[in-house]
């Protein structure tokens, strides 16, 4: 299967699918951290080149509800939110038969529709919480693979720093493996 992993710099999801024998490319405005097939640029440049499956992780900075406090009275922030929603829609309505779009709880539930599924890392072998919404097209819901106890809110409690956004955006390996196993 020919798979595009949009908005992924880490290579975690890409490499999980490659490990199962698929033709996969990640794409991001950042270079990849892990050697492998990667388009360094805008995903919209390559989105219409014959993919069978796309897993997209659009930036959540302006889509998440946790950012609502920054919107009040800030016209520029609201325009950035509208641009982010437009990008989300560009991914959603791409001419690709199977699509999964991942994002935290956010405004797309109102702008578009409720997600098809909400998952947590603790359902896939990680003892942490990170509420993750999935909007699916042509794909089944992910089945939990390894429910664990001792759930910590590590992502929410990360200290401030220049790479905090990067660390918060990484896909957990257990979730990437479940995607590759169940959707590949």
Secondary structure, 3 states (H helix, E strand, C coil): CEEEEECCCCCHHHHHHHCCCCEEEEEECCCCCCCCCEEECCHHHCCCCCCCEEEECCCCCCCEHHHHHHCCCCHHHHHHHHHHHHHHHHHHCCCCCEEEEEECCECHHHHCCCCCEEECHHHECCCECCCEEEEEECCCCCCCCECCCCCECCCCCCCCCCCHHHHHHCCCHHHHHHHHHHHC
